[in-house]
Every structure is written in C-alpha cells, then in structure tokens.
C-alpha cells in the first residue's frame, strides 16, 4: 500500500482526535438526559445484547491475536475488523438503551460492592481511553503503516480486551437488578 502524504496523515489524526473526544462527550450528554424516549419494550433487552456483543468482541480479540501470531494476516484482519464493527454496534445499542431507560442502581451489598464499583469505574475510564487507541490501530493497519500499527496495539489490545471482559462482568453483576 502506498505511503500517505503528510497532509492526509494530519487530517486522519485530526479526525481520530475529534472522534476520541466527541464520542465520550456525546455518550455523557445522552446519559445525562433526564427525559427518556420511548422506543418500545425491545430496548429493555439491549443490556443483554451488549453483554453478548462484549463477549464476542473479547473472543474476536483473542482470535485476532492467535491469527497474527500464526502470521495469518487475512484472518487477523477479518477478526479485528469484526471486533471493530461490534464495538461500534455496542456503542449504538448502549446509547439506545440509555436514552430509553434510567441507569440501574447496583443493589449488591458487602464485599461485592467495592469490587463492582472498581470494575465499573475502571471499565468506564478505559472504555473512554481505548477509543483513541482503537481508531489509531485500525487507521494504521488499513493505511499500511504496520510498524505503527504494531506499536499502537501493544497498548490497544490489553486495554480493549480488559474493557470487553469487564463489560461482561459488570453486566453479570448488575443483571439481577434490571427492571423488566
């Protein structure tokens, strides 16, 4: 693949930086909207859908690692792009759920409560951080900048995997408290 010109690189970097800031801000704004929208009862299933999406994403990330270690670049690219698409779908489903439902309070007591909040807070913070890393990793890979892609995924992969797995764990801990 041909090397990008510096102007194209600057534009791509600017878009990535803007998206990395705009996405978390948009999510925060939507979470803060007190007037919920009624899109139907189907939206009550979205947390369950998101848990499945996070589970599949974690599996795809591990498969992507497996494939690249076996030098199967084509399979690696397919699994990682699938993980990226699922991450985008997760974001849409997450936003749809939270514009239609109030946040569910955690009802657990005792030793599980601080564990839940540690996982939740670390999950949220890292899910914000990982957006920038994932966008850069995908951009570098698709633009043929493999050396930069490899340097970026050293950080991206463990953060993204942690976010995917803790998303499922947090879901499992809060699921008993969802209102149906």
C-alpha positions in Angstrom: 0.0 0.0 0.0 1.3 3.5 -0.8 2.5 5.7 2.0 0.2 8.5 3.0 1.2 12.1 2.4 1.8 14.3 5.5 -1.4 16.3 4.8 -3.5 13.2 4.7 -1.8 11.9 7.8 -2.6 15.2 9.6 -6.3 15.0 8.5 -6.6 11.4 9.7 -5.0 12.3 13.0 -7.3 15.2 13.5 -10.4 13.1 12.7 -9.3 10.4 15.1 -8.6 13.0 17.9 -12.0 14.7 17.3 -13.9 11.4 17.4 -12.0 10.3 20.5 -13.2 13.4 22.3 -16.7 13.7 20.7 -17.8 10.1 21.3 -17.3 10.1 25.1 -18.9 13.6 25.3 -21.9 12.5 23.3 -22.3 9.4 25.4 -22.1 11.5 28.6 -24.6 14.0 27.3 -27.0 11.2 26.4 -26.6 9.6 29.8 -27.5 12.9 31.4 -30.7 13.4 29.5 -33.5 13.1 32.1 -36.4 12.9 29.7 -36.2 9.4 28.3 -37.5 8.4 24.8 -40.0 5.6 24.3 -38.7 3.4 21.5 -40.6 0.3 22.7 -40.1 -2.5 25.1 -37.5 -4.2 22.9 -34.9 -1.7 24.3 -35.1 -3.5 27.6 -33.1 -6.3 26.0 -30.2 -4.1 25.0 -28.1 -4.7 28.1 -28.2 -8.4 27.4 -27.4 -7.8 23.7 -24.5 -5.7 24.8 -23.2 -8.4 27.1 -23.2 -10.8 24.1 -21.5 -8.2 21.9 -18.8 -7.7 24.5 -18.3 -11.5 24.9 -18.0 -12.0 21.2 -15.7 -9.0 20.9 -13.4 -10.5 23.6 -13.3 -13.8 21.7 -12.6 -12.0 18.4 -9.7 -10.1 20.0 -8.2 -13.3 21.3 -8.7 -14.9 17.9 -7.1 -11.9 16.2 -4.0 -12.3 18.5 -3.9 -16.0 17.6 -4.1 -15.4 13.9 -1.4 -12.8 13.8 0.9 -14.9 15.9 0.4 -17.6 13.2 1.1 -15.0 10.5 -2.4 -15.4 9.1 -2.8 -11.7 8.3 -6.1 -12.2 6.3 -7.9 -13.9 9.2 -6.4 -11.4 11.7 -7.7 -8.5 9.6 -11.2 -10.1 9.4 -11.5 -10.8 13.1 -10.2 -7.4 14.1 -12.4 -5.5 11.7 -15.3 -7.7 13.0 -14.4 -6.7 16.6 -14.3 -3.0 15.5 -17.8 -3.3 13.9 -19.1 -5.0 17.0 -17.6 -2.2 19.2 -19.5 0.3 17.0 -22.7 -1.7 17.3 -22.2 -1.9 21.1 -22.0 1.9 21.2 -25.2 2.3 19.3 -27.0 -0.2 21.5 -25.6 1.3 24.6 -26.8 4.8 23.6 -30.2 3.5 22.6 -30.6 1.8 26.0 -29.6 4.8 28.0 -31.8 7.3 26.1 -34.7 5.0 26.8 -34.0 3.8 30.4 -32.8 5.2 33.6 -29.5 3.8 34.8 -29.9 0.7 37.0 -28.5 1.1 40.5 -26.4 -1.7 41.9 -28.1 -3.5 44.7 -25.3 -5.7 45.9 -24.0 -5.3 49.5 -20.9 -6.3 51.4 -17.6 -7.2 49.8 -19.0 -7.3 46.2 -20.0 -3.7 46.2 -16.4 -2.2 46.1 -15.4 -4.9 43.6 -18.3 -3.9 41.4 -17.5 -0.2 41.5 -13.8 -0.8 40.9 -14.7 -2.8 37.8 -17.3 -0.3 36.7 -15.1 2.7 37.1 -12.0 1.1 35.5 -14.2 -0.2 32.7 -15.7 3.3 32.0 -12.4 5.2 32.2 -10.6 2.7 30.0 -13.5 2.5 27.5 -13.1 6.2 27.0 -9.3 5.9 26.6 -9.5 2.9 24.3 -11.4 4.8 21.6 -8.4 6.8 20.6 -6.1 3.7 20.6 -8.5 1.6 18.6 -9.1 4.2 15.9 -5.3 4.7 15.6 -4.7 1.0 15.4 -7.3 0.5 12.7 -6.2 3.5 10.8 -2.5 2.4 10.8 -3.4 -1.1 9.7 -5.7 0.0 6.9 -3.2 2.6 5.7 -0.4 0.0 5.6 1.6 1.5 8.4 2.2 -1.8 10.0 5.1 -0.8 12.2 3.0 2.0 13.7 0.1 -0.4 14.0 2.2 -2.9 15.9 3.4 -0.2 18.3 -0.1 1.0 18.9 -1.6 -2.4 19.6 0.8 -3.1 22.3 -1.4 -0.7 24.4 -4.6 -1.1 22.5 -5.0 -4.8 22.7 -4.8 -5.3 26.5 -7.0 -2.2 27.2 -9.6 -3.3 24.6 -9.7 -6.8 26.0 -10.0 -5.6 29.6 -12.9 -3.3 28.6 -14.7 -6.1 26.7 -14.3 -8.6 29.6 -15.1 -6.2 32.4 -18.2 -5.1 30.4 -19.5 -8.7 30.7 -18.5 -9.0 34.3 -20.2 -5.7 35.2 -23.3 -6.8 33.3 -23.4 -10.1 35.2 -23.1 -8.3 38.5 -25.9 -5.7 37.7 -28.2 -8.0 35.7 -30.2 -9.2 38.7 -31.2 -5.5 39.4 -32.6 -4.7 35.9 -36.3 -3.8 35.8 -38.1 -5.8 33.1 
